[in-house]
Amino acid sequence: MKSIKWLLAVAVGMFGAVEAGAEEYCGMAELPAQTPAARVGKKQFTLADVDKRIAKELCDLNKDFSRRRMELRRQAAQDLIDEQLLLAKAHTEEGAQALIMAQMNAVPQPTEKQLREIYAQYQSQMGGRSYEEMAADLRDFWVHREQDKALNALIEKLRSEFDNELLLPVERLPFESSGPSQGPEKAPVTIVMFADYQCPYCARAESVMNALKAKYPNKIRFVFEDYPLDFHPLALPAAILARCAGEQGQYWAMHDQLFSYDGKLTEEKLSESVKKLKLDEEKLLKCTSNPALEQKMYEERVKAQKIGIDGTPAFLINGQLVVGAEPEETFSAIIDAELKRK
């Protein structure tokens, strides 16, 4: 979605790119592989010899750099499109600025009822301050949020009104998923979620995934890949428990039950989950005691790490990486673009 920061910049006349000048230092140029790197006596080593010793580190560095570079380029290309759409609608920069300001000024002031609802929603983050103390800040928050929605709606309307297309390619990470899945095998969109049952952000992301499944029936294949983090002691036992519940036909029921705790797992809650689903505890114990399952979890995590997954939650949408508990709108924008390509 278009950021309010970008649109405000447009509103005060900051059209166009900021280019690096001739004097701008943009980093050291890449050196040829045969560049001399070290010498011991008469024996000389090249940069290629050095790079062999740090091949993995360089690979990881290049993955991060290339991903971030493409993100910046795609965002800049989209900004360029949206600038031109505003100009196409308003004909002049001044007209575009006026169009944006009109959208912002049309947002009404919140009622006290709306402010009190926001206060109740975020009260735990208020540091003990009363509604009266927070009222002015809450008002600003509400207005900025609604202005953001209005401005994004304007941009979305212009994108559908005028012919435009973002042509830069997206990076698609190579990953063969093997986790439990829901949805049609040949669905046009596959979402692979890497998560940990003891991660509260993963629980939040799971609710977004459920909303997407409802929004795009028969269009999404959802795959869950366990990625238990080392500092969550119950994440691995929970993942194994879900897989073993699957042997009794209850994988997704256990999956949902574990996420219902919002990451606040305890051993008692794991036991409670088994009882709620009325699982055969003797079969379950035999399955959870099998060291091969833990080894499989380890191998799956290593496979994910090789493509750059290093935390939870993380997602691949037809190979496109999304990191973190992003809002539903972020996923919908990517899914809609993918469906348009089909």
PAVOSE-560167 format. One record per atom (N, C-alpha, C): z, y, x; residue in one letter. Coordinates in pm, whole numbers, padded with zeros to 5 digits, always signed. Atoms other than C-alpha are relative to their C-alpha. Layout:
N
ZYXA
...
END
This chain:
342
+00000-00119+00084M
+00000+00000+00000M
+00000+00124+00088M
+00008-00124-00077K
-00064+00357+00110K
+00138+00062+00013K
-00131-00059-00021S
+00243+00519+00265S
+00003+00144-00046S
-00015-00138+00043I
+00377+00842+00123I
-00012+00094+00120I
+00011-00082-00121K
+00395+00971+00482K
-00146+00036+00027K
+00142-00026-00025W
+00018+00935+00523W
-00056+00096-00103W
+00054-00084+00105L
-00059+01093+00187L
+00053+00143+00008L
-00054-00134-00020L
+00174+01385+00255L
-00071+00070+00114L
+00075-00058-00111A
-00007+01436+00584A
-00135+00051-00049A
+00127-00043+00058V
-00334+01452+00391V
+00020+00126-00084V
-00026-00111+00091A
-00174+01691+00143A
+00016+00133+00073A
-00014-00126-00075V
-00103+01946+00418V
-00118+00020+00095V
+00124-00029-00072G
-00451+01918+00565G
-00021-00073+00129G
+00015+00072-00127M
-00418+01660+00843M
-00106-00109-00012M
+00110+00097+00006F
-00754+01490+00779F
-00050-00031+00140F
+00063+00034-00127G
-00921+01304+01064G
+00096-00066+00097G
-00077+00074-00099A
-00804+01110+01366A
+00052+00092+00108A
-00050-00069-00119V
-00593+01227+01658V
-00047-00082+00119V
+00061+00076-00109E
-00793+01124+01963E
+00071+00026+00132E
-00055-00018-00134A
-00664+01067+02312A
-00095+00089+00081A
+00082-00091-00080G
-00787+01348+02537G
-00038-00063+00131G
+00046+00052-00129A
-00958+01303+02872A
+00116-00019+00097A
-00113+00008-00092E
-00624+01358+03044E
+00104-00103-00042E
-00097+00096+00051E
-00443+01096+02833E
-00001-00128+00084E
-00010+00125-00077Y
-00315+00799+03036Y
+00021-00114-00098Y
-00006+00110+00097C
-00379+00480+02838C
+00026-00135+00067C
-00035+00124-00067G
-00257+00222+03088G
-00097-00037+00110G
+00080+00044-00114M
-00390+00052+03397M
-00115-00089-00045M
+00117+00083+00035A
-00738-00101+03374A
+00024-00145+00041A
-00014+00142-00032E
-00761-00481+03374E
-00062-00029+00136E
+00047+00033-00135L
-00801-00621+03724L
-00085-00127-00003L
+00080+00124-00009P
-01069-00880+03817P
+00087-00117+00048P
-00079+00119-00036A
-00939-01237+03861A
+00008-00020+00152A
+00002+00021-00145Q
-01035-01233+04231Q
+00069+00112+00078Q
-00074-00106-00068T
-00823-00926+04308T
+00106-00060+00091T
-00106+00050-00089P
-00607-00998+04618P
+00137+00035-00055P
-00133-00021+00059A
-00246-01042+04503A
+00112-00018+00101A
-00108+00026-00097A
-00044-01175+04798A
-00061-00067+00124A
+00046+00064-00123R
-00076-01298+05155R
+00120-00052+00077R
-00100+00057-00091V
+00130-01527+05374V
-00077-00048+00123V
+00078+00029-00118G
-00005-01536+05727G
-00147+00022-00029G
+00143-00012+00027K
-00376-01606+05697K
-00039-00048-00139K
+00030+00053+00134K
-00346-01758+05351K
+00015+00111-00104K
+00000-00108+00100Q
-00435-01517+05072Q
-00010-00058-00141Q
-00002+00043+00140F
-00374-01553+04699F
-00059+00111-00087F
+00063-00096+00090T
-00566-01387+04417T
+00081+00015-00129T
-00065-00021+00131L
-00465-01257+04077L
-00010-00126-00086L
+00016+00125+00077A
-00601-01582+03930A
+00109-00100+00036A
-00108+00090-00043D
-00346-01777+04138D
+00133+00042-00065D
-00123-00051+00060V
-00067-01554+04007V
+00004-00031-00149V
+00005+00018+00145D
-00182-01578+03645D
+00022-00144-00042D
-00022+00142+00032K
-00177-01958+03655K
+00148-00030-00014K
-00144+00026+00001R
+00198-01943+03718R
+00069+00055-00125R
-00061-00063+00118I
+00264-01730+03411I
-00095-00008-00119I
+00103+00014+00103A
-00010-01859+03182A
+00058+00011-00141A
-00059-00003+00135K
+00220-01914+02881K
+00048+00141-00035K
-00051-00135+00026E
+00389-01573+02917E
-00114+00097-00029E
+00115-00087+00022L
+00050-01402+02944L
-00066-00028-00134L
+00058+00038+00129C
-00077-01596+02643C
+00080+00063-00114C
-00087-00057+00103D
+00224-01487+02434D
-00018+00152-00006D
+00017-00146-00007L
+00181-01128+02553L
-00133+00041-00064L
+00132-00034+00054N
-00188-01128+02466N
-00005-00021-00151N
-00005+00022+00145K
-00119-01275+02119K
+00063+00119-00069K
-00069-00114+00061D
+00126-00996+02042D
-00087+00126+00007D
+00082-00119-00019F
-00105-00729+02184F
-00121+00000-00092F
+00123+00005+00080S
-00422-00846+02009S
+00031+00013-00149S
-00040-00009+00142R
-00238-00883+01676R
+00033+00144-00036R
-00041-00138+00028R
-00084-00537+01697R
-00121+00094+00006R
+00120-00084-00011R
-00415-00383+01808R
-00085-00010-00126R
+00082+00016+00120M
-00600-00531+01511M
+00070+00061-00121M
-00074-00063+00110E
-00323-00419+01273E
-00024+00151+00000E
+00021-00145-00012L
-00358-00062+01403L
-00143+00037-00038L
+00140-00030+00029R
-00737-00074+01382R
-00030-00014-00149R
+00025+00020+00143R
-00740-00213+01028R
+00066+00111-00082R
-00067-00108+00072Q
-00485+00047+00913Q
-00076+00131+00016Q
+00077-00123-00024A
-00686+00327+01077A
-00131-00002-00078A
+00125+00012+00075A
-01006+00196+00916A
+00025+00021-00149A
-00034-00020+00142Q
-00836+00182+00575Q
+00033+00146-00028Q
-00029-00142+00016D
-00703+00535+00624D
-00129+00082-00006D
+00129-00069-00003L
-01056+00649+00707L
-00070-00014-00135L
+00061+00024+00131I
-01186+00489+00387I
+00066+00087-00105I
-00072-00070+00106D
-00912+00645+00175D
-00018+00153+00010D
+00030-00143-00016E
-00970+00991+00324E
-00134+00033-00066E
+00134-00025+00053Q
-01338+00965+00232Q
-00004-00014-00152Q
-00006+00016+00145L
-01255+00843-00119L
+00060+00124-00065L
-00060-00123+00053L
-01030+01145-00174L
-00100+00115+00003L
+00102-00105-00012L
-01308+01373-00050L
-00112-00020-00102L
+00105+00029+00098A
-01562+01197-00272A
+00043+00041-00140A
-00052-00036+00132K
-01341+01257-00575K
+00017+00151-00015K
-00036-00142+00011A
-01234+01613-00496A
-00102+00095+00063A
+00111-00076-00061H
-01542+01728-00295H
+00039+00084+00123H
-00043-00079-00115T
-01336+01938-00048T
+00138-00046+00044T
-00135+00033-00047E
-01025+01893+00166E
+00105+00069-00086E
-00096-00073+00082E
-00851+02162-00038E
+00015-00067-00137E
-00006+00069+00128G
-00942+01978-00357G
+00077-00131+00010G
-00074+00125-00021A
-00808+01650-00214A
+00149+00025+00008A
-00141-00036-00012Q
-00482+01817-00121Q
+00058+00036-00136Q
-00046-00039+00133A
-00455+01965-00469A
+00016-00123-00090A
-00007+00123+00078L
-00524+01622-00623L
+00128-00077+00029L
-00121+00071-00040I
-00241+01466-00426I
+00124+00072-00050I
-00116-00077+00043M
+00004+01747-00502M
+00018-00009-00151M
-00009+00012+00147A
-00082+01723-00874A
+00066-00133-00039A
-00061+00131+00026Q
+00009+01350-00867Q
+00149+00004+00027Q
-00141-00007-00037M
+00338+01424-00693M
+00080+00085-00099M
-00071-00091+00091N
+00431+01714-00921N
+00010-00055-00141N
-00003+00058+00135A
+00359+01504-01230A
+00115-00099-00019A
-00112+00095+00010V
+00651+01272-01150V
+00120+00072-00062V
-00114-00066+00065P
+00938+01361-01390P
+00130-00022+00077P
-00132+00018-00059Q
+01296+01405-01280Q
+00071-00117-00069Q
-00068+00115+00060P
+01517+01099-01336P
+00110+00043-00097P
-00113-00022+00090T
+01767+01078-01620T
+00128-00048+00068T
-00128+00046-00057E
+02136+01026-01548E
+00013-00151-00014E
-00005+00145+00021K
+02103+00675-01693K
-00074-00072+00111K
+00079+00062-00106Q
+01832+00591-01438Q
+00073+00009+00134Q
-00073-00017-00125L
+02041+00731-01152L
+00120-00093+00007L
-00117+00089+00001R
+02346+00535-01258R
-00042-00146+00017R
+00051+00136-00019E
+02135+00216-01272E
-00028-00025+00148E
+00026+00014-00143I
+02023+00277-00912I
+00131-00009+00077I
-00131+00003-00067Y
+02381+00347-00809Y
+00063-00139-00012Y
-00058+00133+00022A
+02496+00018-00965A
-00073-00105+00083A
+00080+00097-00075Q
+02211-00168-00794Q
+00035+00000+00149Q
-00023-00012-00144Y
+02295-00035-00446Y
+00144+00039+00034Y
-00138-00046-00021Q
+02669+00033-00485Q
+00064-00061+00124Q
-00060+00067-00117S
+02759-00222-00216S
-00041+00065+00131S
+00049-00066-00121Q
+02560-00011+00033Q
+00041+00147+00007Q
-00037-00141+00008M
+02724+00320-00060M
+00123+00037+00082M
-00117-00029-00084G
+03023+00288+00173G
+00119+00051-00077G
-00116-00040+00079G
+03273+00336-00107G
-00013+00136-00065G
+00017-00133+00059R
+03129+00674-00214R
-00030-00010-00149R
+00014+00001+00146S
+03136+00759-00584S
-00140+00041-00042S
+00130-00041+00054Y
+02838+00819-00809Y
-00020+00150+00018Y
+00011-00145-00010E
+02912+01191-00809E
-00034+00044+00142E
+00029-00033-00140E
+02906+01200-00429E
-00143-00035+00039E
+00133+00050-00037M
+02575+01013-00417M
-00111+00053-00089M
+00100-00037+00102A
+02397+01176-00713A
-00122+00071+00058A
+00113-00075-00057A
+02183+01419-00508A
-00091-00091+00082A
+00080+00093-00081D
+02073+01149-00263D
-00074-00100-00088D
+00064+00094+00091L
+02000+00909-00548L
-00119+00064-00070L
+00109-00071+00064R
+01786+01173-00716R
-00122+00008+00093R
+00109-00007-00099D
+01582+01223-00397D
-00066-00135+00017D
+00053+00137-00016F
+01545+00846-00356F
-00091-00035-00118F
+00076+00035+00120W
+01423+00804-00715W
-00133+00075-00002W
+00121-00082+00004V
+01174+01093-00695V
-00101-00048+00104V
+00092+00045-00105H
+01028+00976-00362H
-00060-00136-00033H
+00051+00133+00037R
+00997+00619-00489R
-00108+00012-00107R
+00097-00015+00108E
+00816+00729-00806E
-00126+00073+00048E
+00117-00068-00057Q
+00591+00967-00610Q
-00084-00098+00081Q
+00070+00103-00079D
+00505+00679-00377D
-00084-00088-00092D
+00073+00083+00096K
+00407+00466-00678K
-00122+00075-00055K
+00108-00079+00058A
+00197+00748-00825A
-00115+00020+00098A
+00103-00022-00101L
+00014+00816-00500L
-00075-00128+00032L
+00066+00128-00023N
-00055+00449-00439N
-00092-00036-00116N
+00084+00025+00117A
-00187+00421-00794A
-00128+00083+00007A
+00117-00085-00017L
-00422+00712-00722L
-00099-00062+00097L
+00087+00060-00101I
-00558+00545-00409I
-00064-00128-00054I
+00055+00124+00056E
-00599+00209-00587E
-00110+00031-00101E
+00101-00040+00100K
-00790+00384-00868K
-00129+00044+00070K
+00118-00047-00073L
-01023+00552-00617L
-00072-00116+00068L
+00062+00115-00066R
-01082+00224-00433R
-00084-00081-00099R
+00077+00074+00100S
-01200+00065-00759S
-00113+00084-00057S
+00099-00091+00058E
-01400+00373-00864E
-00122+00020+00089E
+00109-00024-00094F
-01610+00416-00548F
-00029-00125+00083F
+00040+00113-00084D
-01804+00162-00343D
+00059+00015+00139D
-00059-00004-00134N
-01608+00083-00027N
+00041-00141+00040N
-00038+00133-00049E
-01520-00213+00193E
+00055+00012+00141E
-00056+00009-00135L
-01297-00276+00493L
-00067-00118+00069L
+00086+00102-00062L
-01527-00467+00728L
+00060-00067+00122L
-00059+00061-00120L
-01305-00535+01029L
+00053-00140-00032L
-00050+00136+00026P
-01218-00906+01060P
+00153-00004+00004P
-00145+00023-00007V
-00866-01035+01006V
+00025-00115+00096V
-00036+00110-00089E
-00691-01259+01256E
+00053-00115-00085E
-00044+00119+00072R
-00647-01611+01120R
+00054-00100+00102R
-00064+00088-00096L
-00401-01827+01308L
-00030-00146-00032L
+00031+00142+00024P
-00495-02195+01354P
+00128-00080-00018P
-00121+00079+00025F
-00226-02409+01193F
-00029-00104-00107F
+00015+00109+00097E
-00247-02748+01025E
+00137-00030-00059E
-00131+00018+00064S
+00039-02756+00777S
+00019-00145-00045S
-00030+00138+00039S
+00212-03085+00705S
+00121-00007-00092S
-00119-00003+00084G
+00506-02971+00491G
-00031-00031-00146G
+00018+00023+00144P
+00561-03037+00119P
-00079+00115-00062P
+00085-00103+00059S
+00315-02851-00102S
+00000-00007-00152S
+00019-00010+00144Q
+00261-02732-00457Q
-00134+00070-00025Q
+00124-00067+00034G
-00059-02626-00628G
-00121-00085+00036G
+00123+00078-00023P
-00421-02748-00617P
-00034-00012+00149P
+00037+00027-00139E
-00532-02904-00289E
-00112+00093+00047E
+00115-00083-00037K
-00852-02696-00296K
+00013+00142-00058K
-00021-00137+00049A
-00697-02370-00418A
-00063+00099+00098A
+00065-00097-00090P
-00877-02061-00278P
+00095+00068+00098P
-00098-00062-00089V
-00555-01932-00122V
+00111-00099+00030V
-00112+00083-00043T
-00304-02130+00080T
+00104+00089+00068T
-00111-00073-00062I
+00034-01976+00160I
+00092-00101+00066I
-00096+00084-00073V
+00240-02147+00429V
+00121+00086+00029V
-00125-00074-00020M
+00602-02031+00432M
+00086-00073+00103M
-00091+00053-00101F
+00818-02086+00742F
+00138+00058-00030F
-00128-00053+00045A
+01180-02062+00638A
+00116-00092+00034A
-00128+00061-00036D
+01543-02161+00683D
+00091+00019-00121D
-00082-00008+00122Y
+01775-02243+00391Y
+00127+00082+00016Y
-00121-00079-00022Q
+02063-02054+00552Q
-00033+00147+00029Q
+00046-00136-00027C
+01859-01735+00593C
-00007+00078-00132C
+00001-00075+00126P
+01934-01478+00317P
-00134+00068-00028P
+00130-00063+00021Y
+01599-01304+00373Y
-00102-00101-00050Y
+00091+00106+00048C
+01423-01636+00317C
+00022-00025-00149C
-00030+00018+00143A
+01602-01673-00018A
-00065+00111-00082A
+00064-00112+00068R
+01476-01327-00114R
-00152-00022-00005R
+00144+00024-00006A
+01124-01420-00003A
-00041-00113-00094A
+00029+00112+00090E
+01141-01743-00204E
-00021+00049-00143E
+00017-00054+00135S
+01183-01541-00524S
-00136+00070-00013S
+00132-00063+00000V
+00868-01345-00429V
-00108-00108-00011V
+00097+00110+00007M
+00681-01674-00375M
-00009-00055-00142M
+00001+00051+00138N
+00785-01793-00721N
-00074+00095-00093N
+00071-00100+00081A
+00657-01468-00872A
-00151-00010+00023A
+00143+00011-00031L
+00323-01513-00693L
-00061-00126-00063L
+00050+00123+00063K
+00286-01871-00819K
-00026+00024-00149K
+00017-00030+00143A
+00333-01741-01174A
-00116+00098-00023A
+00103-00103+00015K
+00095-01448-01118K
-00140-00056+00023K
+00132+00055-00035Y
-00188-01659-00971Y
-00004-00151-00028Y
+00000+00144+00031P
-00182-01994-01157P
-00131-00065+00044P
+00115+00080-00049N
-00415-02253-00999N
-00081+00068+00109N
+00072-00070-00106K
-00521-02002-00733K
+00069-00015+00136K
-00078+00007-00123I
-00247-02072-00476I
+00048-00143+00027I
-00067+00121-00048R
-00150-02378-00278R
+00114+00048+00089R
-00119-00046-00073F
+00204-02324-00148F
+00053-00115+00085F
-00050+00101-00093V
+00325-02514+00159V
+00128+00052+00063V
-00127-00040-00061F
+00683-02506+00287F
+00018-00073+00132F
-00026+00055-00133E
+00744-02555+00658E
+00143+00034+00042E
-00139-00024-00044D
+01105-02599+00768D
+00001+00061+00140D
-00014-00066-00130Y
+01200-02366+01053Y
+00149+00034+00015Y
-00144-00025-00011P
+01579-02411+01093P
+00035+00072+00130P
-00037-00080-00117L
+01719-02147+01328L
+00126-00057+00066L
-00111+00060-00075D
+01961-02256+01600D
+00135+00061-00036D
-00129-00064+00028F
+02227-02002+01502F
+00045-00015-00146F
-00041+00035+00136H
+02238-02131+01142H
+00037-00149+00000H
-00040+00140-00021P
+02442-02453+01179P
-00033-00094-00116P
+00027+00088+00115L
+02370-02582+00827L
-00147-00001-00041L
+00142-00008+00037A
+01998-02498+00821A
-00071-00134+00020A
+00065+00129-00025L
+01887-02826+00980L
+00050-00108-00095L
-00045+00098+00099P
+02116-03047+00766P
-00057+00024-00140P
+00056-00032+00132A
+01989-02864+00457A
-00147-00040-00008A
+00141+00036-00003A
+01626-02914+00559A
-00017-00152-00010A
+00006+00147+00004I
+01685-03285+00620I
+00039-00051-00139I
-00045+00039+00134L
+01870-03312+00288L
-00114+00016-00101L
+00110-00023+00093A
+01572-03163+00102A
-00110-00105+00018A
+00104+00101-00026R
+01325-03399+00273R
+00044-00137-00053R
-00050+00130+00047C
+01547-03697+00190C
+00010-00004-00152C
+00003-00006+00147A
+01583-03582-00170A
-00142-00028-00048A
+00139+00025+00034G
+01204-03597-00170G
-00032-00148-00009G
+00021+00146+00008E
+01222-03973-00112E
+00042-00055-00135E
-00043+00040+00134Q
+01389-03988-00453Q
-00070+00086-00107Q
+00077-00080+00094G
+01131-03758-00612G
+00062+00133-00038G
-00074-00121+00036Q
+01360-03455-00602Q
-00011+00109+00107Q
+00009-00099-00108Y
+01230-03248-00310Y
+00006+00143-00053Y
+00006-00140+00044W
+01142-02930-00502W
+00124+00040-00078W
-00126-00031+00069A
+01454-02954-00718A
+00108+00034+00102A
-00099-00029-00105M
+01667-02968-00402M
-00035+00130+00073M
+00048-00123-00063H
+01457-02695-00241H
+00049+00122-00079H
-00042-00112+00085D
+01527-02463-00536D
+00152+00014-00002D
-00147-00003+00004Q
+01893-02559-00547Q
+00056+00063+00128Q
-00049-00053-00128L
+01946-02481-00177L
-00025+00150+00011L
+00029-00143-00006F
+01777-02142-00206F
+00081+00079-00102F
-00079-00072+00102S
+01987-02058-00512S
+00132+00053+00057S
-00124-00047-00063Y
+02282-02008-00274Y
-00022+00127+00084Y
+00032-00125-00070D
+02104-01705-00118D
+00040-00001+00148D
-00031+00010-00142G
+02162-01832+00235G
+00147-00026+00031G
-00144+00018-00022K
+02539-01872+00185K
+00037-00148-00014K
-00023+00144+00006L
+02546-02243+00257L
+00135-00039+00057L
-00121+00063-00054T
+02860-02447+00310T
-00021-00151-00016T
+00010+00145+00015E
+02910-02822+00347E
+00031-00041-00144E
-00035+00030+00139E
+03070-02818+00002E
-00119+00022-00093E
+00117-00028+00085K
+02756-02663-00147K
-00109-00104+00019K
+00097+00108-00022L
+02538-02928+00015L
+00040-00123-00082L
-00048+00114+00078S
+02755-03198-00142S
-00017+00025-00150S
+00015-00039+00141E
+02750-03012-00473E
-00145-00018-00045E
+00142+00012+00034S
+02369-03008-00464S
-00039-00146-00024S
+00028+00143+00016V
+02356-03386-00422V
+00049-00049-00135V
-00058+00044+00128K
+02583-03436-00723K
-00077+00059-00118K
+00073-00064+00110K
+02392-03187-00940K
-00130-00073-00030K
+00129+00068+00019L
+02067-03378-00884L
+00017-00150-00022L
-00032+00141+00027K
+02242-03716-00930K
-00080-00094+00090K
+00073+00082-00097L
+02089-03860-00614L
+00077-00126+00034L
-00062+00125-00047D
+02156-04213-00494D
+00055+00028+00140D
-00062-00045-00125E
+02405-04130-00218E
-00013-00102+00112E
+00016+00102-00105E
+02368-04461-00036E
-00139+00012+00065E
+00136-00019-00052K
+01990-04414-00001K
-00009+00131+00078K
+00004-00132-00063L
+02046-04050+00089L
+00063-00006+00139L
-00069+00011-00128L
+02290-04134+00369L
-00086-00073+00102L
+00087+00076-00090K
+02051-04389+00516K
-00114+00089+00051K
+00111-00088-00037C
+01771-04129+00515C
+00046+00111+00094C
-00047-00114-00080T
+01973-03836+00655T
+00051-00043+00137T
-00050+00050-00129S
+02108-04057+00936S
-00112-00041+00094S
+00115+00042-00081N
+01759-04135+01063N
-00036+00109+00101N
+00029-00105-00100P
+01711-03946+01394P
-00147+00041+00005P
+00143-00031-00003A
+01332-03958+01350A
-00031+00125-00082A
+00025-00116+00085L
+01354-03695+01076L
+00036+00129+00073L
-00037-00118-00079E
+01538-03448+01300E
-00104+00027+00108E
+00104-00015-00102Q
+01280-03511+01573Q
-00127+00061-00060Q
+00118-00052+00069K
+01001-03441+01322K
+00017+00150-00027K
-00028-00142+00024M
+01166-03108+01231M
-00019+00081+00129M
+00013-00067-00130Y
+01182-03016+01600Y
-00148+00016+00036Y
+00143-00005-00035E
+00813-03100+01653E
-00074+00101-00087E
+00064-00096+00090E
+00712-02895+01348E
+00030+00143+00042E
-00036-00135-00044R
+00903-02593+01480R
-00075+00037+00128R
+00075-00025-00125V
+00742-02624+01824V
-00145+00032-00032V
+00139-00025+00040K
+00400-02639+01657K
-00016+00142-00054K
+00004-00136+00054A
+00478-02316+01471A
+00017+00104+00110A
-00023-00094-00111Q
+00606-02148+01787Q
-00125+00020+00084Q
+00121-00010-00082K
+00276-02220+01961K
-00099+00102-00054K
+00090-00103+00054I
+00097-01982+01725I
+00073+00134-00016I
-00071-00128-00001G
+00364-01714+01760G
+00106+00018-00106G
-00108-00010+00099I
+00608-01791+01477I
+00132-00013+00075I
-00127+00005-00075D
+00949-01703+01622D
+00120+00044-00083D
-00111-00038+00086G
+01166-01616+01322G
-00033-00029-00145G
+00020+00026+00143T
+01209-01646+00946T
+00042+00121-00081T
+00115+00076+00047P
+01074-01583+00699P
-00129+00051+00064P
+00135-00036-00046A
+00713-01585+00815A
-00098-00077-00088A
+00097+00058+00092F
+00396-01666+00622F
-00139+00003+00062F
+00143-00002-00028L
+00034-01759+00675L
-00071-00002-00134L
+00078-00005+00123I
-00196-01654+00391I
-00145-00020+00040I
+00131+00040-00053N
-00522-01834+00462N
-00008+00035+00149N
-00003-00022-00144G
-00417-01802+00825G
+00046+00138+00042G
-00044-00135-00034Q
-00318-01433+00809Q
+00152+00004+00007Q
-00144-00002-00020L
+00031-01374+00944L
+00065+00116-00072L
-00088-00102+00058V
+00292-01186+00742V
+00141-00035+00045V
-00134+00025-00053V
+00637-01150+00897V
+00103+00077-00081V
-00110-00067+00068G
+00956-01075+00707G
-00006-00013-00152G
-00011+00008+00146A
+01071-01054+00345A
-00068+00121-00063A
+00078-00111+00054E
+00792-00823+00230E
+00000-00004-00153E
+00003-00002+00147P
+00765-00710-00133P
-00122-00072-00054P
+00108+00074+00065E
+00540-00886-00381E
-00134+00071+00018E
+00124-00075-00009E
+00282-00605-00355E
-00075-00028+00131E
+00063+00028-00129T
+00218-00681+00013T
-00080-00130-00006T
+00069+00129+00012F
+00129-01043-00064F
-00116+00008-00098F
+00106-00010+00101S
-00071-00954-00374S
-00125+00067+00056S
+00115-00070-00058A
-00291-00715-00178A
-00084-00094+00086A
+00072+00095-00086I
-00380-00989+00072I
-00066-00108-00085I
+00055+00105+00086I
-00428-01253-00199I
-00122+00051-00075I
+00114-00057+00074D
-00654-01024-00403D
-00123+00014+00089D
+00111-00013-00095A
-00865-00953-00094A
-00061-00136+00031A
+00051+00135-00028E
-00893-01325-00021E
-00079-00055-00119E
+00071+00050+00118L
-00993-01406-00379L
-00135+00070-00015L
+00125-00077+00008K
-01257-01133-00361K
-00106-00057+00095K
+00092+00056-00099R
-01406-01305-00055R
-00062-00132-00048R
+00045+00134+00041K
-01447-01639-00236K
-00124+00007-00091K
END
